[in-house]
Amino acid sequence: METKFETPSMKESILRHTGFWLIAILVLTWIYGTAFDNFQLGFEVILMLIPVHMLYFYTVAYWVIPRYFFRQQYILTFFACLLSAFMAAVVYRLNEILISDPYIFRVLSATEKNFTWSKLDGSFSEQLLNPHDFVNAVERCNVIVWLGVSLKFIKMWFERRQAALQAELNFLKGQIHPHFLFNTLNNLYALSLQQSKQVPGIVLGLSSILRYILYEGNSEEVSLKRDIEILESYIALEKIRYEERLDLNFNLIGEVNEQKIVPLLMLPLVENAFKHGVSETVDAPWINIELLVEGNNLSFKVSNSKPPGVANSARKDFEKVGLSNVRKRLELLYPGRYFLDLLDEEELYIAVLKVEIGHPAYIV
């Protein structure tokens, strides 16, 4: 399954907005119902007032913000929001004066004969310009609306974060694939010059690995078993190149069942051992690879011979494309759930990777 960050469908958007307004109606009904000591009345009044909240919200969220805020016209955004808040309060007060307040008065006066309500005192213009009631209207308009706007901004931030994350992952993968291909083609070229009979086998093995990279390497997760198979295929290709000169041991400890892993995390560590260790070692190069799997805990250790006369170069090699990308991908996908280090000993290099291979961070 490939990672996709798509805009929500119209159906999903309608369901999300409907859910928000239903929750808003329930909350406001509870507030008004408690004030009136009559939840049915509170619900009926909110149904009269909720169109004002909706008009205010969609004006700010889908007109003011896209038209001014997203274009970095912040001063215009401020004044547009201020004007929207004022107009919403005016419409809210008109609704109260003409519709909701008279309805409340009729319901309450029917249950209480001597019921009076000072809010209805005065002419239409006096009620509309009453500062106390107008301030209350501003307050009531803005609570739900700006909660909705805040949720919209949080949603947008999350979607942009996910999009940025995926873009960076694609960039890192784009660096890993050509890097591997470049090294393998160099090996193939060297053997072809020698007219080696091993060339067809290398081409077949390379084809299998490239098929994995192209069709499975962009997946969110792959089977750990499948990723190990590709790792073994790569090792087999390199062993053809070095023939009997290379002493290589690959030990797998533990049970590989249904575990999943982000593809192509281990391959660069092995590739680095060949490129910066074995290929530069003239006499008796060796590589030891240990893979320990305990449930969702994976421990991967690659140690290899160090070319004579080379010192303190591991950190420099570590920052090269392959291993540097592994660290970046781990930080993005398994934050706080991995350990990666490269040890530069006197006669060998050791790369150690430990990771909890549960669901990566970008799978939501």
DRENDO-1510 file (C-alpha; in Angstrom, 1 decimal, always signed):
<recs>
REC; n; res; u; v; w
REC; 1; MET; +0.0; +0.0; +0.0 .
REC; 2; GLU; +1.5; +3.3; -1.1 .
REC; 3; THR; +1.6; +6.3; +1.1 .
REC; 4; LYS; -0.9; +8.9; -0.2 .
REC; 5; PHE; -1.9; +12.3; +1.1 .
REC; 6; GLU; -5.0; +13.2; -0.8 .
REC; 7; THR; -7.5; +15.9; -0.3 .
REC; 8; PRO; -10.6; +14.6; +1.4 .
REC; 9; SER; -13.6; +13.7; -0.8 .
REC; 10; MET; -16.7; +15.8; -0.8 .
REC; 11; LYS; -18.5; +13.1; +1.2 .
REC; 12; GLU; -15.8; +13.1; +3.9 .
REC; 13; SER; -15.8; +16.9; +4.1 .
REC; 14; ILE; -19.6; +17.0; +4.5 .
REC; 15; LEU; -19.5; +14.4; +7.2 .
REC; 16; ARG; -16.8; +16.2; +9.1 .
REC; 17; HIS; -18.6; +19.5; +8.9 .
REC; 18; THR; -21.9; +17.9; +9.9 .
REC; 19; GLY; -20.3; +16.3; +12.9 .
REC; 20; PHE; -18.7; +19.6; +14.0 .
REC; 21; TRP; -22.0; +21.5; +13.8 .
REC; 22; LEU; -23.9; +18.7; +15.6 .
REC; 23; ILE; -21.4; +18.8; +18.4 .
REC; 24; ALA; -21.7; +22.6; +18.5 .
REC; 25; ILE; -25.5; +22.4; +18.7 .
REC; 26; LEU; -25.3; +19.9; +21.5 .
REC; 27; VAL; -22.9; +22.1; +23.5 .
REC; 28; LEU; -24.8; +25.3; +23.0 .
REC; 29; THR; -28.1; +23.5; +23.8 .
REC; 30; TRP; -26.6; +22.4; +27.1 .
REC; 31; ILE; -25.5; +25.9; +27.9 .
REC; 32; TYR; -28.8; +27.6; +26.9 .
REC; 33; GLY; -30.9; +24.8; +28.3 .
REC; 34; THR; -29.1; +25.1; +31.7 .
REC; 35; ALA; -29.7; +28.9; +31.6 .
REC; 36; PHE; -33.4; +28.5; +30.8 .
REC; 37; ASP; -33.8; +25.4; +33.0 .
REC; 38; ASN; -35.5; +24.0; +29.8 .
REC; 39; PHE; -33.4; +22.0; +27.4 .
REC; 40; GLN; -36.1; +21.7; +24.8 .
REC; 41; LEU; -36.3; +25.5; +24.7 .
REC; 42; GLY; -32.5; +25.7; +24.6 .
REC; 43; PHE; -32.4; +23.4; +21.6 .
REC; 44; GLU; -35.1; +25.3; +19.7 .
REC; 45; VAL; -33.4; +28.6; +20.3 .
REC; 46; ILE; -30.0; +27.2; +19.1 .
REC; 47; LEU; -31.7; +26.0; +15.9 .
REC; 48; MET; -32.7; +29.7; +15.3 .
REC; 49; LEU; -29.2; +31.0; +16.1 .
REC; 50; ILE; -27.0; +28.4; +14.6 .
REC; 51; PRO; -27.3; +29.8; +11.0 .
REC; 52; VAL; -25.6; +33.0; +12.2 .
REC; 53; HIS; -22.7; +30.9; +13.6 .
REC; 54; MET; -22.4; +29.0; +10.3 .
REC; 55; LEU; -22.5; +32.1; +8.2 .
REC; 56; TYR; -19.8; +33.7; +10.3 .
REC; 57; PHE; -17.6; +30.6; +10.3 .
REC; 58; TYR; -17.7; +30.0; +6.5 .
REC; 59; THR; -17.1; +33.7; +5.8 .
REC; 60; VAL; -13.9; +33.7; +7.9 .
REC; 61; ALA; -12.7; +30.2; +7.0 .
REC; 62; TYR; -13.5; +30.1; +3.3 .
REC; 63; TRP; -13.3; +33.8; +2.3 .
REC; 64; VAL; -11.2; +35.9; +4.7 .
REC; 65; ILE; -8.4; +33.3; +5.3 .
REC; 66; PRO; -7.9; +32.2; +1.7 .
REC; 67; ARG; -8.3; +35.6; +0.3 .
REC; 68; TYR; -6.0; +37.5; +2.7 .
REC; 69; PHE; -4.2; +35.3; +5.2 .
REC; 70; PHE; -2.9; +32.8; +2.7 .
REC; 71; ARG; -1.6; +35.7; +0.6 .
REC; 72; GLN; +0.2; +37.1; +3.6 .
REC; 73; GLN; -1.9; +40.2; +3.7 .
REC; 74; TYR; -2.1; +40.1; +7.5 .
REC; 75; ILE; -3.3; +43.7; +8.1 .
REC; 76; LEU; -6.2; +43.1; +5.7 .
REC; 77; THR; -6.8; +39.8; +7.4 .
REC; 78; PHE; -7.1; +41.5; +10.8 .
REC; 79; PHE; -9.5; +44.2; +9.6 .
REC; 80; ALA; -11.6; +41.6; +7.6 .
REC; 81; CYS; -11.9; +39.4; +10.7 .
REC; 82; LEU; -12.8; +42.5; +12.8 .
REC; 83; LEU; -15.5; +43.5; +10.2 .
REC; 84; SER; -16.8; +39.9; +10.1 .
REC; 85; ALA; -17.1; +39.8; +13.9 .
REC; 86; PHE; -19.0; +43.1; +14.0 .
REC; 87; MET; -21.4; +42.1; +11.2 .
REC; 88; ALA; -21.9; +38.7; +12.8 .
REC; 89; ALA; -22.8; +40.4; +16.1 .
REC; 90; VAL; -25.2; +42.7; +14.3 .
REC; 91; VAL; -26.9; +39.8; +12.5 .
REC; 92; TYR; -26.9; +37.8; +15.8 .
REC; 93; ARG; -28.7; +40.8; +17.6 .
REC; 94; LEU; -31.2; +41.1; +14.7 .
REC; 95; ASN; -32.0; +37.4; +15.1 .
REC; 96; GLU; -32.5; +37.8; +18.8 .
REC; 97; ILE; -34.6; +40.9; +18.6 .
REC; 98; LEU; -36.8; +39.7; +15.7 .
REC; 99; ILE; -36.9; +35.9; +16.2 .
REC; 100; SER; -35.4; +34.1; +19.2 .
REC; 101; ASP; -36.1; +36.6; +22.1 .
REC; 102; PRO; -39.8; +37.0; +21.3 .
REC; 103; TYR; -40.0; +33.2; +21.0 .
REC; 104; ILE; -38.3; +32.7; +24.4 .
REC; 105; PHE; -40.6; +35.3; +25.9 .
REC; 106; ARG; -43.7; +33.5; +24.6 .
REC; 107; VAL; -42.6; +30.1; +25.9 .
REC; 108; LEU; -41.6; +31.4; +29.4 .
REC; 109; SER; -44.6; +33.7; +29.8 .
REC; 110; ALA; -46.9; +30.7; +29.0 .
REC; 111; THR; -45.5; +28.9; +32.0 .
REC; 112; GLU; -45.2; +31.9; +34.3 .
REC; 113; LYS; -48.0; +34.4; +34.2 .
REC; 114; ASN; -46.2; +37.4; +35.6 .
REC; 115; PHE; -43.0; +36.8; +33.7 .
REC; 116; THR; -41.1; +39.9; +32.6 .
REC; 117; TRP; -37.9; +40.3; +30.7 .
REC; 118; SER; -36.0; +43.6; +30.7 .
REC; 119; LYS; -34.0; +42.6; +27.6 .
REC; 120; LEU; -37.2; +43.3; +25.5 .
REC; 121; ASP; -37.6; +46.8; +26.9 .
REC; 122; GLY; -37.2; +49.7; +24.6 .
REC; 123; SER; -37.7; +50.3; +20.9 .
REC; 124; PHE; -36.1; +48.2; +18.2 .
REC; 125; SER; -33.2; +50.7; +17.8 .
REC; 126; GLU; -32.7; +50.9; +21.6 .
REC; 127; GLN; -32.5; +47.1; +21.8 .
REC; 128; LEU; -30.1; +46.9; +18.9 .
REC; 129; LEU; -27.7; +49.6; +20.3 .
REC; 130; ASN; -27.8; +48.3; +23.9 .
REC; 131; PRO; -24.1; +47.9; +24.6 .
REC; 132; HIS; -24.5; +45.1; +27.1 .
REC; 133; ASP; -26.5; +42.9; +24.8 .
REC; 134; PHE; -24.2; +43.7; +21.9 .
REC; 135; VAL; -21.1; +42.7; +23.8 .
REC; 136; ASN; -22.9; +39.5; +24.8 .
REC; 137; ALA; -23.7; +38.9; +21.1 .
REC; 138; VAL; -20.0; +39.3; +20.2 .
REC; 139; GLU; -18.9; +36.9; +22.8 .
REC; 140; ARG; -21.5; +34.2; +21.9 .
REC; 141; CYS; -20.8; +34.5; +18.2 .
REC; 142; ASN; -17.0; +34.1; +18.5 .
REC; 143; VAL; -16.6; +31.1; +20.8 .
REC; 144; ILE; -17.9; +28.3; +18.5 .
REC; 145; VAL; -16.7; +30.0; +15.3 .
REC; 146; TRP; -13.1; +30.5; +16.4 .
REC; 147; LEU; -13.0; +27.0; +17.8 .
REC; 148; GLY; -13.9; +25.8; +14.4 .
REC; 149; VAL; -11.3; +28.1; +12.7 .
REC; 150; SER; -8.7; +26.8; +15.1 .
REC; 151; LEU; -9.6; +23.2; +14.3 .
REC; 152; LYS; -9.3; +24.0; +10.6 .
REC; 153; PHE; -5.8; +25.5; +11.1 .
REC; 154; ILE; -4.7; +22.4; +13.1 .
REC; 155; LYS; -6.0; +20.1; +10.3 .
REC; 156; MET; -4.2; +22.2; +7.6 .
REC; 157; TRP; -1.0; +22.1; +9.7 .
REC; 158; PHE; -1.2; +18.3; +10.0 .
REC; 159; GLU; -1.9; +17.8; +6.3 .
REC; 160; ARG; +1.0; +20.1; +5.3 .
REC; 161; ARG; +3.3; +18.3; +7.8 .
REC; 162; GLN; +2.3; +15.0; +6.3 .
REC; 163; ALA; +2.8; +16.3; +2.8 .
REC; 164; ALA; +6.2; +17.8; +3.7 .
REC; 165; LEU; +7.2; +14.5; +5.4 .
REC; 166; GLN; +6.3; +12.5; +2.3 .
REC; 167; ALA; +8.2; +14.9; +0.1 .
REC; 168; GLU; +11.3; +14.5; +2.2 .
REC; 169; LEU; +10.9; +10.7; +2.3 .
REC; 170; ASN; +10.6; +10.6; -1.5 .
REC; 171; PHE; +13.7; +12.8; -1.8 .
REC; 172; LEU; +15.7; +10.5; +0.5 .
REC; 173; LYS; +14.5; +7.4; -1.4 .
REC; 174; GLY; +15.4; +9.1; -4.6 .
REC; 175; GLN; +19.0; +9.4; -3.4 .
REC; 176; ILE; +19.2; +5.8; -2.1 .
REC; 177; HIS; +18.1; +4.2; -5.3 .
REC; 178; PRO; +20.6; +5.8; -7.8 .
REC; 179; HIS; +23.3; +5.4; -5.2 .
REC; 180; PHE; +22.8; +1.6; -5.1 .
REC; 181; LEU; +22.3; +1.4; -8.9 .
REC; 182; PHE; +25.5; +3.3; -9.6 .
REC; 183; ASN; +27.6; +1.0; -7.4 .
REC; 184; THR; +26.1; -2.2; -8.9 .
REC; 185; LEU; +26.5; -1.0; -12.5 .
REC; 186; ASN; +30.2; -0.3; -11.8 .
REC; 187; ASN; +30.6; -3.9; -10.6 .
REC; 188; LEU; +28.8; -5.1; -13.7 .
REC; 189; TYR; +30.9; -3.0; -16.0 .
REC; 190; ALA; +34.2; -4.3; -14.5 .
REC; 191; LEU; +33.1; -7.9; -15.0 .
REC; 192; SER; +31.9; -7.3; -18.5 .
REC; 193; LEU; +35.3; -6.0; -19.4 .
REC; 194; GLN; +36.7; -9.3; -18.2 .
REC; 195; GLN; +34.0; -11.1; -20.3 .
REC; 196; SER; +33.1; -12.9; -17.1 .
REC; 197; LYS; +30.5; -15.7; -17.3 .
REC; 198; GLN; +28.9; -14.3; -14.1 .
REC; 199; VAL; +27.5; -11.2; -16.0 .
REC; 200; PRO; +24.1; -12.9; -16.8 .
REC; 201; GLY; +23.6; -13.9; -13.2 .
REC; 202; ILE; +24.4; -10.3; -12.0 .
REC; 203; VAL; +22.0; -8.9; -14.5 .
REC; 204; LEU; +19.2; -11.2; -13.3 .
REC; 205; GLY; +19.9; -10.4; -9.7 .
REC; 206; LEU; +20.1; -6.7; -10.4 .
REC; 207; SER; +16.8; -6.9; -12.2 .
REC; 208; SER; +15.1; -8.5; -9.2 .
REC; 209; ILE; +16.5; -5.9; -6.8 .
REC; 210; LEU; +15.4; -3.0; -9.1 .
REC; 211; ARG; +12.0; -4.5; -9.4 .
REC; 212; TYR; +11.7; -4.5; -5.6 .
REC; 213; ILE; +12.9; -0.9; -5.4 .
REC; 214; LEU; +10.5; +0.3; -8.1 .
REC; 215; TYR; +7.4; -1.6; -7.1 .
REC; 216; GLU; +7.8; -2.2; -3.4 .
REC; 217; GLY; +10.3; +0.4; -2.3 .
REC; 218; ASN; +7.7; +3.1; -2.3 .
REC; 219; SER; +5.3; +1.2; +0.0 .
REC; 220; GLU; +4.7; +2.3; +3.6 .
REC; 221; GLU; +5.8; -1.1; +4.9 .
REC; 222; VAL; +6.9; -4.4; +3.4 .
REC; 223; SER; +7.3; -7.8; +4.8 .
REC; 224; LEU; +10.5; -8.1; +6.8 .
REC; 225; LYS; +11.0; -11.5; +5.2 .
REC; 226; ARG; +10.9; -9.9; +1.8 .
REC; 227; ASP; +13.3; -7.1; +2.8 .
REC; 228; ILE; +15.7; -9.7; +4.1 .
REC; 229; GLU; +15.4; -11.7; +0.8 .
REC; 230; ILE; +16.5; -8.5; -1.2 .
REC; 231; LEU; +19.3; -8.0; +1.3 .
REC; 232; GLU; +20.5; -11.6; +0.6 .
REC; 233; SER; +20.2; -11.0; -3.2 .
REC; 234; TYR; +22.4; -7.9; -2.9 .
REC; 235; ILE; +25.0; -9.8; -0.8 .
REC; 236; ALA; +24.9; -12.6; -3.5 .
REC; 237; LEU; +25.7; -10.1; -6.2 .
REC; 238; GLU; +28.6; -8.7; -4.3 .
REC; 239; LYS; +30.0; -12.2; -3.5 .
REC; 240; ILE; +30.1; -12.9; -7.2 .
REC; 241; ARG; +32.3; -9.8; -7.7 .
REC; 242; TYR; +34.8; -10.7; -4.9 .
REC; 243; GLU; +34.7; -14.5; -5.4 .
REC; 244; GLU; +36.8; -16.4; -2.9 .
REC; 245; ARG; +38.7; -13.3; -1.8 .
REC; 246; LEU; +35.8; -12.3; +0.5 .
REC; 247; ASP; +35.0; -14.0; +3.8 .
REC; 248; LEU; +31.4; -13.2; +4.5 .
REC; 249; ASN; +29.0; -14.5; +7.2 .
REC; 250; PHE; +25.3; -13.6; +7.5 .
REC; 251; ASN; +23.6; -14.9; +10.6 .
REC; 252; LEU; +19.9; -14.5; +11.1 .
REC; 253; ILE; +18.7; -15.1; +14.7 .
REC; 254; GLY; +15.1; -15.2; +15.8 .
REC; 255; GLU; +11.8; -15.8; +14.0 .
REC; 256; VAL; +10.7; -13.8; +11.0 .
REC; 257; ASN; +6.9; -14.1; +10.9 .
REC; 258; GLU; +4.5; -11.4; +9.9 .
REC; 259; GLN; +6.6; -8.4; +10.9 .
REC; 260; LYS; +6.6; -5.3; +8.7 .
REC; 261; ILE; +9.4; -2.8; +8.1 .
REC; 262; VAL; +10.0; +0.3; +6.1 .
REC; 263; PRO; +11.8; -0.9; +3.0 .
REC; 264; LEU; +15.5; -0.3; +2.3 .
REC; 265; LEU; +16.7; +0.6; +5.8 .
REC; 266; MET; +19.3; -2.2; +6.2 .
REC; 267; LEU; +20.6; -2.3; +2.6 .
REC; 268; PRO; +22.7; +0.9; +2.8 .
REC; 269; LEU; +24.5; -0.4; +5.9 .
REC; 270; VAL; +25.6; -3.5; +4.0 .
REC; 271; GLU; +26.4; -1.4; +0.9 .
REC; 272; ASN; +28.6; +0.8; +3.0 .
REC; 273; ALA; +30.5; -2.2; +4.3 .
REC; 274; PHE; +31.3; -3.3; +0.7 .
REC; 275; LYS; +32.0; +0.2; -0.7 .
REC; 276; HIS; +34.1; +1.7; +2.1 .
REC; 277; GLY; +35.6; -1.5; +3.7 .
REC; 278; VAL; +35.9; -4.5; +1.5 .
REC; 279; SER; +36.6; -2.7; -1.8 .
REC; 280; GLU; +39.4; -0.8; -0.2 .
REC; 281; THR; +40.9; -3.8; +1.6 .
REC; 282; VAL; +43.5; -5.7; -0.5 .
REC; 283; ASP; +44.2; -8.7; +1.7 .
REC; 284; ALA; +41.6; -11.0; +3.1 .
REC; 285; PRO; +38.6; -8.7; +3.4 .
REC; 286; TRP; +35.7; -9.9; +5.6 .
REC; 287; ILE; +32.2; -8.9; +6.6 .
REC; 288; ASN; +30.1; -10.2; +9.4 .
REC; 289; ILE; +26.3; -9.5; +9.4 .
REC; 290; GLU; +24.1; -10.3; +12.3 .
REC; 291; LEU; +20.4; -9.8; +12.3 .
REC; 292; LEU; +18.5; -10.5; +15.5 .
REC; 293; VAL; +14.7; -10.4; +15.4 .
REC; 294; GLU; +12.7; -10.5; +18.7 .
REC; 295; GLY; +9.0; -9.8; +17.9 .
REC; 296; ASN; +9.0; -6.2; +16.7 .
REC; 297; ASN; +12.5; -5.4; +18.0 .
REC; 298; LEU; +15.2; -5.6; +15.3 .
REC; 299; SER; +18.9; -5.5; +15.9 .
REC; 300; PHE; +21.1; -5.3; +12.9 .
REC; 301; LYS; +25.0; -5.3; +13.1 .
REC; 302; VAL; +27.4; -5.1; +10.3 .
REC; 303; SER; +31.1; -5.3; +10.9 .
REC; 304; ASN; +33.8; -5.3; +8.3 .
REC; 305; SER; +37.5; -5.2; +7.8 .
REC; 306; LYS; +39.2; -1.8; +7.7 .
REC; 307; PRO; +41.8; -1.0; +5.0 .
REC; 308; PRO; +45.3; -0.8; +6.5 .
REC; 309; GLY; +46.6; +2.7; +7.1 .
REC; 310; VAL; +43.1; +4.3; +7.3 .
REC; 311; ALA; +42.2; +6.0; +10.5 .
REC; 312; ASN; +39.3; +8.1; +11.8 .
REC; 313; SER; +37.4; +8.0; +8.5 .
REC; 314; ALA; +34.2; +6.3; +9.7 .
REC; 315; ARG; +32.5; +9.4; +10.8 .
REC; 316; LYS; +33.2; +11.0; +7.4 .
REC; 317; ASP; +31.9; +7.9; +5.6 .
REC; 318; PHE; +28.9; +7.9; +7.9 .
REC; 319; GLU; +27.8; +11.3; +6.6 .
REC; 320; LYS; +27.9; +10.1; +3.0 .
REC; 321; VAL; +24.7; +9.7; +1.1 .
REC; 322; GLY; +23.7; +6.1; +2.0 .
REC; 323; LEU; +24.1; +6.1; +5.8 .
REC; 324; SER; +23.1; +9.7; +6.2 .
REC; 325; ASN; +19.8; +9.0; +4.5 .
REC; 326; VAL; +19.2; +6.0; +6.8 .
REC; 327; ARG; +19.5; +8.2; +9.8 .
REC; 328; LYS; +17.2; +10.9; +8.4 .
REC; 329; ARG; +14.6; +8.3; +7.4 .
REC; 330; LEU; +14.7; +6.7; +10.8 .
REC; 331; GLU; +14.2; +10.1; +12.5 .
REC; 332; LEU; +11.2; +10.7; +10.3 .
REC; 333; LEU; +9.6; +7.3; +10.5 .
REC; 334; TYR; +10.7; +5.8; +13.9 .
REC; 335; PRO; +11.3; +8.9; +16.1 .
REC; 336; GLY; +12.4; +7.8; +19.6 .
REC; 337; ARG; +12.3; +4.1; +18.6 .
REC; 338; TYR; +15.7; +3.6; +17.0 .
REC; 339; PHE; +19.5; +3.6; +17.7 .
REC; 340; LEU; +22.0; +4.0; +14.9 .
REC; 341; ASP; +25.8; +4.4; +15.3 .
REC; 342; LEU; +29.0; +3.6; +13.4 .
REC; 343; LEU; +32.1; +2.6; +15.4 .
REC; 344; ASP; +35.5; +3.2; +14.1 .
REC; 345; GLU; +37.8; +0.7; +15.8 .
REC; 346; GLU; +41.5; +0.0; +15.1 .
REC; 347; GLU; +41.0; -2.8; +12.6 .
REC; 348; LEU; +37.3; -2.7; +11.8 .
REC; 349; TYR; +34.2; -0.7; +11.3 .
REC; 350; ILE; +31.0; -1.6; +13.0 .
REC; 351; ALA; +27.5; -0.3; +12.1 .
REC; 352; VAL; +24.7; -0.9; +14.6 .
REC; 353; LEU; +21.1; -0.4; +14.0 .
REC; 354; LYS; +18.3; -1.1; +16.5 .
REC; 355; VAL; +14.7; -0.3; +15.8 .
REC; 356; GLU; +11.3; -1.1; +17.0 .
REC; 357; ILE; +9.6; -1.9; +13.7 .
REC; 358; GLY; +6.0; -1.3; +14.7 .
REC; 359; HIS; +4.0; +1.1; +12.6 .
REC; 360; PRO; +6.1; +4.0; +11.3 .
REC; 361; ALA; +5.2; +7.5; +12.4 .
REC; 362; TYR; +3.8; +8.6; +9.1 .
REC; 363; ILE; +1.2; +5.9; +8.9 .
REC; 364; VAL; -2.0; +7.4; +10.3 .
</recs>
